[in-house]
């Protein structure tokens, strides 16, 4: 019985770059532009592209030889190259990897995706710096009337009021009489002779008064009376108040006050003996030549404080 014997052809690339089959130069380049892989044609020969190499893919069948004695196992040889697959021609060698091409232009933005599910709440961050104060809001409604507060401290003594009507005759006074202005003991009456002394002293002082402001009509709150001298140069100041006709002095009052003993002086304003109102004077501590009308309930007209005089 005949037995077909197949053999594996030796296919390789020669030094000239052509395919060689069993030492035969096929004349076909292994690495060409077309990248042709050998294959077995219908006639059983190796074909490269359309070219029939004339080399059968299978060798002729030989006679069956006698079975030989098993030979001793030789050393394991090096792993040979992978042969071609079955009847299909061998796979061509992979060419070298070409260089990476340039990055192409960025494509157009795709449509917006659906909103993802909300992630878990993160930890509370550190407290930020205090912000600027906000805009003051509108005034709220008036609250209920509060409880009555504690009685405040007694204020400074006000100026002497208007002389009242003469009262009924009183009980007999003390029998102790002092004919001087130095007795301070309780129970002593001032001798009438001191009245003239007081009047003369007052008249002398009034004659020594120096006008330290121009004659005007100061009635407005916030108005400044400018002095010609430092008010601390005087031991007593006087305010001319009331009404006059042009340059007359009808109804003029002279009210004394001491800037060394108070920061604010309350000055009553009289017109022909009738109290018309009051004005408060504040002494400018930064400028001793200024007195400010800090309060006034005088509505106008030829009334109010007219002039400041000083007694050295």
C-alpha positions, 0 to 999 in steps of 0.5 A: 500500500502506498503511503503519502509522505508530506514534508515542510518546506523551508521558506525564508527571506534571502539576503536580497530580500526575496522569498526563498523556498527550499533554497530557491530564489522566487524573485519575489520581494518579501517586503514590498509595497504590496506586502504579498504573502505566498499561498498554495495554488490550485495546482499544488505549487506555491504562488506569490500573488499571481506568480506560480513559483513552480515549486510544489507545496508537497514533495514526491512520495518516497518508498516506505523505509524499514523501521530503524532502531530508536536512536538515543535522544539527543540534546534538546535543540533550540526552539525553531521558528513557527512554521506555516499553518496547515495548507495555508501559506505562512504568515508574512513577517510583521513589518516594523511599527511606523511612527505615531501620527500627529494628534488630529484636531479636537472634535466637536463638543458632543451633546450635553449628557444627562445630569448625574445623580447627586453625590453625597454631602461633603464635610462642613468646611472651615468657618470663613472670615466675618463678612462686612456689616449688612445694610441697615434695615428699615425701622421696626414698629414702635415697641411697647412703653417700657417700665419707668426708669430709675430717678436720674441724678440731680442736674446742675442748678439752673439760673435764677427764675423770675421774681414772684409776687410779694408774699404775705408778711412773715413771722419776725426774723432772727434778732441776730444781724451781721453788718458784713459780707463775711458771716456764714453762721446760720441765724444771722440776718444781713444788715440793710447797710450792706445793701448799698455796699452790694449795689455800689459793688455791682455798679462798679463791676457793671462799669468794668464790663468789656464787650467781647462780641459784636452786638447782634441777634443770636437765636439759631441752634448751632450758631457760633458767637465769635469772641474778640478775646479768650473767654478764660481771661475773665472771671465772669461773663454776662449775656445781654438778652431781650429786645431793643429798637434799632440801638435802644436797650428797652427790655435788655437783661444782663445774665451772669454766668461762669465758664470756669464752673460749667461747660454749658450755661442756660440763659433765660431770655426776657422781653419787658420782664416776661420770660420768652424762652431759653438758650443754652451756650456751650463753650468750645474747649478747643477754641476759647474764642467761640461760644456755640448756641447748643439749644434754643427755643426762641423762634426769631424776632429781635430777641435772644442773646444779643452780646457777650460781655466779660468781667476780669 
